[in-house]
Amino acid sequence: MFRFWNKVPVLLCVISIISCDFIDFSQIDFLQFADLRPIGIEIEPNEYDALLPDLFSPVILKFDTEMQKDDVEGIIQINSDTGSVKGDKHWKENNLYFLPVQGWTAGVRYSLSLSGIVRSIDKREMRIDRFISFYAINKNSPPLLVQHIPTNGSSIRTNNTVFEFRFSRPMEKHSVESALMFEGIGNKTFKWVDDDKILKVTPDKSLSPWIMYRWNLKDSAKSIDGVPLPKTYSGYFTTDLDQTLPQVTSVYPALFSDGCWYPTGINLENGLCSGQGIAVSFNKPMDENVLRSLRFEPSLTGRAEMLSEKSIVYIFAKNPEPETTYTLIVSGDTKDSEGLKIGGDYRLNFNVDIPYLNVLSVSAPNGQLMENISPTNNVFPVHVDQGTGQITLIIHFSLIFSLEEKQNTPQKITLSFFFPKFLPPAALRSIQWISDDRLFMQWEGLSAGDEIPHYYKLTIPGGKNGIISDSGFFMKEDLILYLEAVK
C-alpha cells in the first residue's frame, strides 16, 4: 500500500499528459519512476556503552542492499581519549567490517561516529548521523598510581636506594616495567610484592651525588586485566641528602701483629720503620676506590687493604729507600660511599727511619782492627802467612743476615790484586758465619810486599743488587778496602 500511494502523483501526471491531445509523445524519451524506499542499516555494537567481547571483535555496519563502498567507508570514524583508532576495513556481501590494527584496549571507552551521506548501487541515498559509545574486553576501571617513593622533590642518598611504586590494582608486570623510565639510571632490578600491587626498583649501581633524577611511567602500563593507566605519571628527586665532603683525618705508621694492624703511636712525619705500613683514616665511610687512591713520590710499590669502612692501610711490597723523604698523596678523586669526592689532593711529607746496612769493623786474628770505615780510600795492613799466602778477616755488619743471605753474601764479596799488576790472584779458601752479623773469610795465594808494597782490593758491593741483610736492608754504596799485604 505504501509503495502504491508513493506512485499516485506520478500516475496522475501520466494520465493527465495522455489525456491532452496537444502533447507530442515523440518528444518524451522515457518515463522513470523514483525509488523512495529507505536503506536499511544495522550497527554492531547497537547500544550505548555496549561491550565487544574480544581483542579483535569487529565493528559491523550491516546494510540491506549493496552500497557504494567508498561512501560508507568514508563516514566511519572510531576514537578514544588517546586519539583516532586505526583499523582495517573489508566487506562481506553488504556488510562493512572494521577491525582495529592493534586490537582494542580493555576498559577504554570508544566512540563510533557515523556522519554523512551514503548511496546504494540502485541510486538511493541516505544521510546518517549516529554516535555510539562502547567498550571492549571489559569495563573495569583503570588502575591508579596511588604512591611513589621517593616523593617528588625528595633528597635521597646515592646508594642502597630502592624506588617503590604502589598501584590501586594488581598490575601486568611486563607492561609496567617497559613503561617505567629513569633518566640517568642504567640497569635495574625489579621486584613485585603485595599481589603485584607494589613494584620495587633497585639500581644495579650507586647513583651520582648532587644530581636531579627524573622518572616517567607511561600510560601503556596496564593492570592484570589489561586496563591501562588513565594518564602518564612522572616525578623527580635529588641525591643531595649527604652534603658532608670526605676528608683525611689522620695518617700514621701501623705494625702488623697477630693478624691485625696496630698504630705504632709515632707520627709518620718522624719516620717510617722497616716492616711497617701506613694507615689512612677518613671522616666517613669510603667507597672501594679508596684502595686505589694512594700514591707516593718517589714511587713505592705495594697494595692497600681496608681496615674499616673509614680507614685503609698501605702495605709496601718492599722497604722504602733508607734515609729518604717521601710524599704520600691521597687523590682528590677519592670518593666516599655516597660518591662525594675529597676535591683536592691530600699531601703529607714523611721520613723513612730505615738505616742502610753498614760494615762496623774489619778485624784480623792477630788483633788488627779497622773501625769507622769510609766507603773508599781505606788502607788496612794484613799479615800474610809466608808459607801459604793466607790472610784471615772477620767482617762485622751492622745488621743480622738470614740463612738465604748468609749463603749469597760471601759470593758477592771479592778480593782482587790491585798493585802491582803482576801480583798473583788470591783464592777464597774458607768462609764461615760465626754469628748472624759476623762473617769469617780466609783467602790464600797472596804475596807480601818487600821493597814495593803489595795491595789487594776487597770489594763489598752495595746498592739494591749488593749484599742484603735479613730485613732487606742494603748498603748505600760499594765498600772498598785496600789490603796491604805485609810479612
C-alpha positions as CSV (number, residue, x, y, z in Angstrom):
1,M,0.0,0.0,0.0
2,F,2.9,2.4,0.9
3,R,4.6,1.8,-2.4
4,F,1.3,2.4,-4.3
5,W,0.5,5.7,-2.8
6,N,4.0,6.9,-3.4
7,K,3.4,6.4,-7.1
8,V,-0.1,8.0,-7.3
9,P,1.2,11.5,-8.2
10,V,3.3,10.1,-11.0
11,L,0.4,8.1,-12.4
12,L,-1.9,11.1,-12.3
13,C,0.6,13.1,-14.1
14,V,0.9,10.5,-16.8
15,I,-2.8,10.2,-17.2
16,S,-3.1,14.0,-17.5
17,I,-0.5,14.0,-20.2
18,I,-2.1,11.2,-22.1
19,S,-5.5,13.0,-22.0
20,C,-4.1,16.1,-23.6
21,D,-4.4,15.9,-27.4
22,F,-1.7,18.6,-27.9
23,I,1.1,16.5,-26.3
24,D,3.7,15.3,-28.8
25,F,4.7,11.8,-27.4
26,S,7.6,11.8,-29.8
27,Q,9.3,14.4,-27.6
28,I,9.3,12.1,-24.5
29,D,12.5,10.0,-24.3
30,F,11.4,7.8,-21.4
31,L,9.4,7.6,-18.2
32,Q,11.2,6.8,-15.0
33,F,9.7,6.2,-11.6
34,A,11.6,7.5,-8.5
35,D,12.6,4.7,-5.9
36,L,11.9,6.2,-2.5
37,R,12.4,3.1,-0.4
38,P,14.7,3.8,2.7
39,I,18.0,2.0,3.0
40,G,18.1,-0.4,5.9
41,I,21.1,-0.4,8.3
42,E,22.1,-2.3,11.5
43,I,25.1,-1.4,13.6
44,E,27.2,-3.6,15.9
45,P,27.5,-2.6,18.7
46,N,24.0,-1.3,18.6
47,E,23.6,0.4,22.0
48,Y,25.4,2.9,24.2
49,D,28.3,1.5,26.3
50,A,27.9,-1.9,24.7
51,L,30.8,-4.4,25.3
52,L,32.7,-6.1,22.5
53,P,33.9,-9.4,23.9
54,D,37.3,-9.9,22.3
55,L,40.5,-8.1,21.5
56,F,39.7,-8.1,17.8
57,S,35.9,-8.1,17.8
58,P,34.8,-6.1,14.7
59,V,32.5,-3.1,14.5
60,I,30.0,-4.0,11.8
61,L,27.7,-1.9,9.5
62,K,25.0,-4.1,8.0
63,F,23.0,-2.9,5.0
64,D,20.0,-4.5,3.3
65,T,21.2,-3.6,-0.1
66,E,24.5,-3.3,-2.0
67,M,26.2,0.0,-1.2
68,Q,28.7,2.4,-2.8
69,K,31.6,1.2,-0.7
70,D,33.7,4.4,-0.8
71,D,30.8,6.4,0.6
72,V,30.3,4.1,3.5
73,E,34.0,3.7,4.4
74,G,34.4,7.5,4.4
75,I,31.8,8.2,7.1
76,I,33.0,5.7,9.8
77,Q,35.3,7.0,12.5
78,I,36.3,5.5,15.8
79,N,38.1,7.5,18.6
80,S,39.1,7.1,22.2
81,D,40.8,9.5,24.7
82,T,44.1,8.7,23.1
83,G,43.0,9.6,19.6
84,S,41.7,8.0,16.4
85,V,41.7,4.3,16.1
86,K,43.4,2.8,13.0
87,G,41.7,-0.2,11.5
88,D,41.3,-2.4,8.5
89,K,38.0,-2.3,6.6
90,H,36.6,-5.1,4.5
91,W,33.3,-6.1,3.1
92,K,31.4,-9.4,3.3
93,E,28.4,-9.1,1.0
94,N,26.6,-6.0,2.1
95,N,28.3,-5.7,5.5
96,L,31.3,-3.5,6.3
97,Y,33.7,-4.8,9.0
98,F,36.1,-2.5,10.9
99,L,39.0,-4.4,12.7
100,P,41.4,-2.4,14.9
101,V,45.0,-2.8,13.7
102,Q,46.4,-3.2,17.2
103,G,43.3,-4.6,18.9
104,W,41.0,-3.0,21.4
105,T,42.3,-2.0,24.9
106,A,40.4,-3.3,27.8
107,G,38.5,-0.8,29.9
108,V,38.8,2.1,27.4
109,R,35.7,3.8,26.2
110,Y,35.5,4.1,22.4
111,S,33.1,6.3,20.4
112,L,31.8,5.2,17.0
113,S,30.8,8.2,14.8
114,L,28.8,7.9,11.5
115,S,28.2,11.2,9.8
116,G,27.5,11.8,6.1
117,I,25.5,10.7,3.0
118,V,25.8,7.1,1.7
119,R,24.4,5.8,-1.6
120,S,23.3,2.4,-2.7
121,I,24.1,0.8,-6.0
122,D,20.5,1.3,-7.1
123,K,20.9,5.1,-6.7
124,R,19.2,5.5,-3.4
125,E,20.8,7.7,-0.8
126,M,20.6,8.2,3.0
127,R,22.1,10.7,5.5
128,I,23.5,9.0,8.6
129,D,24.2,10.8,11.9
130,R,24.9,8.2,14.6
131,F,27.1,8.2,17.7
132,I,27.6,5.1,19.8
133,S,30.0,4.6,22.7
134,F,31.3,1.1,23.5
135,Y,33.9,-0.9,25.4
136,A,35.9,-4.0,24.5
137,I,37.0,-7.0,26.6
138,N,35.8,-5.5,29.9
139,K,34.5,-2.3,31.5
140,N,36.8,-2.4,34.5
141,S,38.0,0.9,36.0
142,P,41.6,1.9,35.2
143,P,44.4,1.3,37.7
144,L,46.0,4.3,39.5
145,L,49.4,5.0,40.8
146,V,48.5,5.8,44.4
147,Q,52.0,6.4,45.9
148,H,55.6,6.5,44.8
149,I,58.8,6.6,47.0
150,P,60.8,8.9,46.9
151,T,58.2,11.6,46.7
152,N,58.6,14.5,44.2
153,G,61.5,16.8,45.2
154,S,62.9,14.5,47.9
155,S,66.5,14.4,48.9
156,I,68.0,10.9,49.0
157,R,71.3,9.1,49.3
158,T,73.2,7.7,46.4
159,N,73.5,4.0,47.5
160,N,71.2,1.3,48.9
161,T,68.3,3.1,47.2
162,V,65.1,1.3,46.5
163,F,62.3,3.0,44.5
164,E,58.7,2.0,45.3
165,F,55.6,2.3,43.2
166,R,52.2,1.4,44.7
167,F,49.2,0.8,42.4
168,S,45.5,0.6,43.2
169,R,45.1,-2.8,41.5
170,P,47.3,-5.8,40.6
171,M,49.4,-4.9,37.5
172,E,50.7,-6.7,34.5
173,K,54.4,-6.9,35.2
174,H,55.9,-6.6,31.8
175,S,53.8,-3.7,30.7
176,V,54.8,-1.7,33.8
177,E,58.5,-2.5,33.6
178,S,58.6,-1.5,30.0
179,A,56.7,1.7,30.6
180,L,58.9,2.9,33.5
181,M,61.9,5.0,32.6
182,F,64.6,6.6,34.7
183,E,66.8,9.3,33.3
184,G,70.5,8.6,34.0
185,I,69.9,5.2,35.6
186,G,71.0,2.1,33.7
187,N,70.4,-1.5,34.7
188,K,67.8,-2.1,37.4
189,T,66.3,-5.0,39.3
190,F,62.5,-5.3,39.6
191,K,60.7,-7.0,42.4
192,W,56.9,-7.3,42.8
193,V,55.1,-7.7,46.1
194,D,51.6,-7.5,47.6
195,D,49.9,-9.4,44.9
196,D,51.7,-7.4,42.2
197,K,50.4,-4.1,43.5
198,I,53.8,-2.8,44.6
199,L,56.9,-2.6,42.4
200,K,60.3,-2.1,44.0
201,V,63.1,-1.0,41.7
202,T,66.8,-1.3,42.8
203,P,69.5,0.3,40.6
204,D,72.5,-2.0,39.9
205,K,74.9,0.8,40.6
206,S,75.1,3.7,43.1
207,L,73.7,7.0,41.8
208,S,75.8,10.1,41.3
209,P,75.8,12.6,44.1
210,W,74.1,16.0,43.9
211,I,72.1,15.2,40.7
212,M,68.4,15.6,39.9
213,Y,66.9,12.4,38.6
214,R,63.6,12.2,36.8
215,W,61.3,9.2,36.2
216,N,58.4,8.7,33.8
217,L,55.7,6.0,33.9
218,K,53.8,5.9,30.5
219,D,50.1,5.2,30.2
220,S,51.0,2.0,28.4
221,A,51.3,0.3,31.8
222,K,48.3,-2.0,32.3
223,S,46.6,-3.8,35.2
224,I,46.4,-7.6,35.2
225,D,43.1,-7.5,33.3
226,G,44.6,-5.3,30.5
227,V,43.3,-1.9,31.5
228,P,45.9,0.9,31.0
229,L,46.7,3.7,33.4
230,P,44.5,6.7,32.7
231,K,47.5,9.0,32.3
232,T,51.3,9.3,32.3
233,Y,52.9,9.8,35.7
234,S,56.3,11.5,36.3
235,G,58.4,12.6,39.2
236,Y,61.9,13.7,40.3
237,F,64.2,13.5,43.2
238,T,67.7,14.8,44.1
239,T,70.7,12.9,45.5
240,D,71.8,15.7,47.9
241,L,70.9,14.3,51.3
242,D,74.5,13.9,52.3
243,Q,76.4,17.2,51.9
244,T,79.5,16.4,54.0
245,L,82.6,16.1,51.9
246,P,85.1,13.3,52.8
247,Q,88.5,14.3,54.2
248,V,91.6,12.7,55.6
249,T,91.6,12.8,59.4
250,S,94.9,11.1,60.2
251,V,97.8,9.3,58.7
252,Y,100.1,7.1,60.9
253,P,102.5,4.1,60.8
254,A,100.9,0.8,61.5
255,L,102.5,-2.5,62.6
256,F,101.1,-5.9,61.8
257,S,100.9,-8.3,64.7
258,D,98.7,-11.3,65.5
259,G,96.8,-10.9,62.3
260,C,95.9,-7.2,62.8
261,W,97.4,-3.8,62.1
262,Y,98.0,-1.6,65.1
263,P,99.1,2.1,65.4
264,T,102.7,2.5,66.4
265,G,102.0,5.7,68.3
266,I,104.6,7.5,66.3
267,N,103.9,10.3,63.9
268,L,104.5,9.4,60.3
269,E,106.5,12.6,59.8
270,N,109.0,11.4,62.3
271,G,109.9,8.3,60.4
272,L,108.5,5.1,58.9
273,C,110.3,2.0,60.2
274,S,111.0,-1.3,58.4
275,G,108.1,-3.7,58.1
276,Q,105.5,-1.0,58.9
277,G,102.6,0.1,56.7
278,I,100.8,3.4,56.5
279,A,97.3,3.7,57.8
280,V,95.0,6.5,56.5
281,S,91.7,7.4,58.3
282,F,88.8,9.4,56.9
283,N,85.8,11.2,58.5
284,K,83.2,9.0,56.9
285,P,82.7,5.6,55.2
286,M,84.6,5.4,51.9
287,D,84.0,3.8,48.5
288,E,86.2,0.9,47.4
289,N,88.0,3.2,45.0
290,V,89.9,4.5,48.1
291,L,92.1,1.4,47.7
292,R,93.4,2.8,44.5
293,S,93.7,6.4,45.8
294,L,97.2,6.4,47.3
295,R,100.4,7.1,45.6
296,F,103.9,8.1,46.6
297,E,106.6,10.4,45.3
298,P,109.2,8.9,44.7
299,S,107.2,5.9,43.6
300,L,106.7,3.0,46.0
301,T,105.0,-0.3,45.2
302,G,102.5,-2.2,47.4
303,R,98.8,-2.7,47.9
304,A,96.1,-1.2,50.0
305,E,93.6,-3.0,52.3
306,M,90.5,-1.9,54.2
307,L,91.0,-1.7,57.9
308,S,87.4,-0.4,58.5
309,E,84.8,1.4,56.5
310,K,86.6,4.6,57.3
311,S,90.3,3.6,57.1
312,I,92.8,1.7,54.9
313,V,96.4,0.5,55.3
314,Y,99.0,0.6,52.6
315,I,101.3,-2.4,52.7
316,F,104.7,-2.0,50.9
317,A,106.0,-4.7,48.6
318,K,109.5,-4.0,50.0
319,N,111.0,-1.5,52.3
320,P,111.3,2.1,51.1
321,E,114.7,3.5,50.4
322,P,116.6,4.2,53.6
323,E,117.1,7.8,54.9
324,T,114.7,9.1,52.2
325,T,111.9,11.7,52.4
326,Y,108.7,10.7,50.6
327,T,105.4,12.4,49.8
328,L,102.2,10.5,50.4
329,I,99.3,11.6,48.1
330,V,95.6,10.8,48.5
331,S,94.0,11.6,45.2
332,G,91.3,14.3,45.1
333,D,89.1,11.9,43.1
334,T,88.8,9.6,46.2
335,K,85.1,9.1,46.9
336,D,83.1,8.3,50.0
337,S,80.3,5.7,50.0
338,E,77.9,8.4,48.7
339,G,80.1,9.2,45.7
340,L,81.3,12.6,47.1
341,K,84.9,13.4,46.3
342,I,87.6,14.9,48.5
343,G,88.1,17.5,45.9
344,G,91.8,18.2,46.1
345,D,94.9,16.0,46.6
346,Y,95.9,15.5,50.2
347,R,99.7,15.5,50.6
348,L,102.0,14.6,53.5
349,N,105.8,14.5,53.6
350,F,107.4,11.9,55.8
351,N,110.8,10.5,56.5
352,V,111.9,6.9,56.4
353,D,113.6,5.7,59.6
354,I,115.2,2.8,57.9
355,P,119.0,2.6,58.1
356,Y,121.5,1.4,55.5
357,L,123.4,-1.7,56.1
358,N,127.0,-0.8,57.2
359,V,130.3,-2.6,58.0
360,L,131.1,-1.8,61.6
361,S,134.6,-3.2,61.6
362,V,137.1,-5.5,59.8
363,S,139.5,-7.4,62.0
364,A,142.2,-10.0,61.8
365,P,143.0,-12.8,64.3
366,N,146.3,-11.2,65.3
367,G,144.5,-8.2,66.7
368,Q,144.4,-5.9,63.7
369,L,141.1,-3.9,63.7
370,M,139.6,-1.2,61.5
371,E,136.5,0.7,62.6
372,N,134.6,3.8,61.3
373,I,135.2,2.7,57.8
374,S,134.5,5.1,55.0
375,P,133.3,3.9,51.6
376,T,136.6,4.4,49.8
377,N,140.3,5.2,50.4
378,N,140.6,2.7,53.2
379,V,144.0,1.0,53.6
380,F,144.2,-1.9,56.0
381,P,147.6,-3.7,56.6
382,V,147.1,-7.5,56.9
383,H,149.8,-10.1,57.7
384,V,150.3,-12.8,55.1
385,D,151.4,-16.3,56.1
386,Q,154.8,-16.8,54.4
387,G,154.2,-20.4,53.5
388,T,150.6,-20.4,52.2
389,G,150.0,-16.7,51.5
390,Q,146.9,-16.9,53.7
391,I,145.0,-14.0,55.2
392,T,142.0,-14.1,57.5
393,L,139.4,-11.4,58.0
394,I,136.3,-11.1,60.2
395,I,133.7,-8.6,58.8
396,H,131.3,-7.3,61.4
397,F,128.0,-5.9,59.9
398,S,125.5,-3.5,61.5
399,L,122.5,-5.9,60.9
400,I,121.9,-9.6,61.0
401,F,121.5,-11.8,57.9
402,S,119.0,-14.5,57.1
403,L,120.0,-18.0,56.2
404,E,119.5,-17.4,52.5
405,E,121.5,-14.2,52.5
406,K,124.3,-15.9,54.5
407,Q,124.7,-18.1,51.5
408,N,124.5,-15.3,49.0
409,T,126.7,-12.7,50.7
410,P,130.2,-14.4,50.5
411,Q,129.7,-15.0,46.8
412,K,129.3,-11.2,46.3
413,I,132.4,-10.2,48.2
414,T,135.6,-10.2,46.0
415,L,139.3,-9.9,46.6
416,S,141.4,-9.0,43.6
417,F,145.0,-7.8,43.1
418,F,145.4,-4.0,42.8
419,F,149.1,-3.1,42.8
420,P,151.4,-4.0,41.2
421,K,149.7,-5.6,38.3
422,F,151.9,-8.7,38.3
423,L,150.6,-10.0,41.7
424,P,149.2,-13.5,41.7
425,P,145.4,-13.8,42.1
426,A,144.0,-14.7,45.5
427,A,141.7,-17.7,46.1
428,L,139.0,-18.0,48.6
429,R,139.9,-20.8,51.0
430,S,137.2,-20.7,53.7
431,I,134.1,-18.9,54.8
432,Q,132.1,-19.2,58.0
433,W,129.4,-17.2,59.7
434,I,130.5,-17.1,63.4
435,S,127.3,-15.2,64.3
436,D,124.3,-13.7,62.4
437,D,126.2,-10.5,61.8
438,R,129.9,-11.6,61.7
439,L,131.5,-13.3,58.6
440,F,134.8,-15.2,58.8
441,M,136.7,-15.2,55.4
442,Q,140.0,-16.7,54.5
443,W,142.0,-16.3,51.3
444,E,145.3,-17.9,50.1
445,G,147.8,-17.2,47.4
446,L,148.6,-13.6,48.4
447,S,152.1,-12.2,48.2
448,A,153.5,-9.8,50.8
449,G,155.4,-6.8,49.6
450,D,159.1,-6.2,50.4
451,E,160.6,-3.1,48.9
452,I,157.4,-2.4,46.9
453,P,154.2,-2.6,48.9
454,H,151.6,-5.1,47.6
455,Y,147.9,-4.1,47.6
456,Y,144.8,-6.1,47.2
457,K,141.3,-4.7,46.7
458,L,138.5,-6.0,48.9
459,T,135.0,-5.1,47.5
460,I,131.8,-5.5,49.4
461,P,129.0,-4.4,46.9
462,G,126.3,-2.0,48.0
463,G,123.1,-0.8,46.4
464,K,120.0,-2.9,45.7
465,N,122.0,-5.5,43.9
466,G,124.6,-5.8,46.6
467,I,124.6,-7.7,49.9
468,I,121.3,-7.6,51.7
469,S,120.5,-8.2,55.4
470,D,117.7,-10.2,57.0
471,S,115.1,-7.4,56.7
472,G,116.1,-6.4,53.2
473,F,118.5,-3.6,54.1
474,F,121.4,-2.9,51.8
475,M,124.5,-0.7,51.8
476,K,124.2,2.7,50.3
477,E,127.2,2.1,48.0
478,D,130.1,-0.2,47.5
479,L,132.6,-0.5,50.3
480,I,136.2,-0.7,49.0
481,L,139.1,-1.7,51.3
482,Y,142.7,-1.8,50.1
483,L,144.6,-4.5,51.9
484,E,148.3,-4.0,52.2
485,A,149.9,-7.5,52.3
486,V,152.8,-7.4,54.8
487,K,155.1,-10.1,56.1
